[in-house]
Amino acid sequence: MYAISLGDDGAELRPLEPWHAEEFLAHLDRGREFIGQYIGFGARETDVDSARALLTSYAEKRAADSGSLHGIWLDGKLVGGVLFRTFDAAQGNCEAGCWLEPAAAGRGLVTRAITVLIDWAVDERGMHRVEWYAATANGPSINVARRLGMTRDAVLRESRLHRGVRHDIEVWSVLAPEWRAARARASRGDH
Ligand SMILES: CC(C)(COP(=O)(O)OP(=O)(O)OC[C@H]1O[C@@H](n2cnc3c(N)ncnc32)[C@H](O)[C@@H]1OP(=O)(O)O)[C@@H](O)C(=O)NCCC(=O)NCCS
């Protein structure tokens, strides 16, 4: 299948589809504890059928143009992914998200992959607002939002119950004109 290079370190972004169920399950099993610290993603996917069901649900979202799932492969191994959890082309709003297995963290893979997604959403699909939801306690995810140049819009106090703890959830976003301006500054080498 087609792949987008994320740099010169062998990292690639590819569609993550139902036929990847076994590979996706093996990846989730390597990362389960780390991935599930603040989010429920992948927690119910404990066998090939449930893993395929999650991938199929995203294939259906993609067919409906209401979301999509993309895997990150490093040297040919699935190590994480990025997604549009929601995608509302009529309103111009979408929400992006991400996960990695622990061995793939700390290399900028998600920041690079989300940049590809936002470029596409803004340039190809005319999206106006890309959102990012993360628990305040999830420092690495908040740092991704900050690194992408997003602005913190709000804190939804104690709004997510996860593993018996109520978490504050931060809403971050970037608007299309902000994204384009930051990209132009970066290409000029400005700060
Ligand atoms: C959220 C999560 C994906 C962040 O992973 P991450 O590796 O910190 O994020 P990135 O892939 O963007 O990498 C950034 C790190 O790589 C470093 N890095 C190296 N090369 C880089 C590059 N070219 N570009 C950007 N960052 C780079 C950065 O300095 C940063 O490291 P630091 O935090 O130690 O400073 C990860 O913690 C995770 O999967 N958590 C579990 C699932 C989850 O909570 N998902 C988010 C739901 S809201």
The ligand as an SDF file (V2000), in Angstrom:
LIG
                    3D

 48 50  0  0  0  0  0  0  0  0999 V2000
    1.2800   11.0070   23.6790 C   0  0  0  0  0  0  0  0  0  0  0  0
    2.4660   10.2670   23.0730 C   0  0  0  0  0  0  0  0  0  0  0  0
    2.1170    9.7580   21.6940 C   0  0  0  0  0  0  0  0  0  0  0  0
    3.6320   11.2600   22.9700 C   0  0  0  0  0  0  0  0  0  0  0  0
    4.7720   10.5580   22.5160 O   0  0  0  0  0  0  0  0  0  0  0  0
    6.1420   11.3520   22.2680 P   0  0  0  0  0  0  0  0  0  0  0  0
    7.1240   10.3870   21.7450 O   0  0  0  0  0  0  0  0  0  0  0  0
    6.4770   12.1680   23.4660 O   0  0  0  0  0  0  0  0  0  0  0  0
    5.7270   12.3870   21.1210 O   0  0  0  0  0  0  0  0  0  0  0  0
    6.4650   12.5900   19.7440 P   0  0  0  0  0  0  0  0  0  0  0  0
    6.4280   11.3290   18.9470 O   0  0  0  0  0  0  0  0  0  0  0  0
    5.9140   13.8100   19.1390 O   0  0  0  0  0  0  0  0  0  0  0  0
    7.9850   12.8150   20.1880 O   0  0  0  0  0  0  0  0  0  0  0  0
    8.3460   13.9600   20.9390 C   0  0  0  0  0  0  0  0  0  0  0  0
    9.6080   13.6420   21.6960 C   0  0  0  0  0  0  0  0  0  0  0  0
   10.6240   13.2760   20.7730 O   0  0  0  0  0  0  0  0  0  0  0  0
   11.6600   14.2660   20.7680 C   0  0  0  0  0  0  0  0  0  0  0  0
   12.0320   14.4330   19.3730 N   0  0  0  0  0  0  0  0  0  0  0  0
   13.0950   13.8390   18.7900 C   0  0  0  0  0  0  0  0  0  0  0  0
   13.1240   14.1320   17.4840 N   0  0  0  0  0  0  0  0  0  0  0  0
   12.0710   14.9310   17.2260 C   0  0  0  0  0  0  0  0  0  0  0  0
   11.5670   15.5420   16.0510 C   0  0  0  0  0  0  0  0  0  0  0  0
   12.1580   15.3960   14.8650 N   0  0  0  0  0  0  0  0  0  0  0  0
   10.4300   16.2760   16.1350 N   0  0  0  0  0  0  0  0  0  0  0  0
    9.8070   16.4530   17.3090 C   0  0  0  0  0  0  0  0  0  0  0  0
   10.2360   15.8780   18.4600 N   0  0  0  0  0  0  0  0  0  0  0  0
   11.3750   15.1270   18.4170 C   0  0  0  0  0  0  0  0  0  0  0  0
   11.0510   15.4860   21.4390 C   0  0  0  0  0  0  0  0  0  0  0  0
   12.0360   16.2710   22.0750 O   0  0  0  0  0  0  0  0  0  0  0  0
   10.1420   14.8340   22.4610 C   0  0  0  0  0  0  0  0  0  0  0  0
   10.8810   14.2930   23.5250 O   0  0  0  0  0  0  0  0  0  0  0  0
   10.7690   14.9150   25.0150 P   0  0  0  0  0  0  0  0  0  0  0  0
    9.3110   14.8800   25.3890 O   0  0  0  0  0  0  0  0  0  0  0  0
   11.6050   14.0160   25.8210 O   0  0  0  0  0  0  0  0  0  0  0  0
   11.2710   16.3090   24.8590 O   0  0  0  0  0  0  0  0  0  0  0  0
    2.9000    9.0480   23.9530 C   0  0  0  0  0  0  0  0  0  0  0  0
    3.2630    9.5070   25.2300 O   0  0  0  0  0  0  0  0  0  0  0  0
    1.7940    7.9950   24.0790 C   0  0  0  0  0  0  0  0  0  0  0  0
    1.5880    7.1900   23.1770 O   0  0  0  0  0  0  0  0  0  0  0  0
    1.0790    7.9810   25.2080 N   0  0  0  0  0  0  0  0  0  0  0  0
    0.0410    6.9840   25.4070 C   0  0  0  0  0  0  0  0  0  0  0  0
   -1.1840    7.2310   24.5270 C   0  0  0  0  0  0  0  0  0  0  0  0
   -1.7400    8.6290   24.7460 C   0  0  0  0  0  0  0  0  0  0  0  0
   -1.8510    9.0990   25.8630 O   0  0  0  0  0  0  0  0  0  0  0  0
   -2.0850    9.2940   23.6350 N   0  0  0  0  0  0  0  0  0  0  0  0
   -2.5490   10.6720   23.6610 C   0  0  0  0  0  0  0  0  0  0  0  0
   -3.9750   10.7280   23.9270 C   0  0  0  0  0  0  0  0  0  0  0  0
   -4.5180   12.4190   24.2070 S   0  0  0  0  0  0  0  0  0  0  0  0
  1  2  1  0
  2  3  1  0
  2  4  1  0
  2 36  1  0
  4  5  1  0
  5  6  1  0
  6  7  2  0
  6  8  1  0
  6  9  1  0
  9 10  1  0
 10 11  2  0
 10 12  1  0
 10 13  1  0
 13 14  1  0
 14 15  1  0
 15 16  1  0
 15 30  1  0
 16 17  1  0
 17 18  1  0
 17 28  1  0
 18 19  1  0
 18 27  1  0
 19 20  2  0
 20 21  1  0
 21 22  1  0
 21 27  2  0
 22 23  1  0
 22 24  2  0
 24 25  1  0
 25 26  2  0
 26 27  1  0
 28 29  1  0
 28 30  1  0
 30 31  1  0
 31 32  1  0
 32 33  2  0
 32 34  1  0
 32 35  1  0
 36 37  1  0
 36 38  1  0
 38 39  2  0
 38 40  1  0
 40 41  1  0
 41 42  1  0
 42 43  1  0
 43 44  2  0
 43 45  1  0
 45 46  1  0
 46 47  1  0
 47 48  1  0
M  END
$$$$
